Amino acid sequence: MKETWFYHLECTTEQAEELLAQYRRRGVKVERSLNPDLITWTVSAQLPEGNHPPRPSRVWQSKAWG
């Protein structure tokens, strides 16, 4: 299965630590890097891609619209 990198941008230190813990618990390869502003973090996770595109949400579709 193909894997691609997903990025969480502009995270605080607490948010970055929580994301790292959650991804590592699931066995996902994850990295953290400090942004140029020296305050926020970017968390990168290598996640598997699905074979099919996501289905459109039917929550806002009325049966009367066809």
RAJOZI-V646445 format. One record per helix or strand of 3 or more residues. SS is the DSSP state (hx for helix, st for strand). FROM is the first residue (numbers start at 1). TO is the last residue. If there is no record, write none. Layout:
BEGIN
ss=SS from=FROM to=TO
ss=SS from=FROM to=TO
END
This chain:
BEGIN
ss=st from=3 to=11
ss=hx from=13 to=25
ss=st from=29 to=34
ss=st from=41 to=48
ss=hx from=63 to=65
END
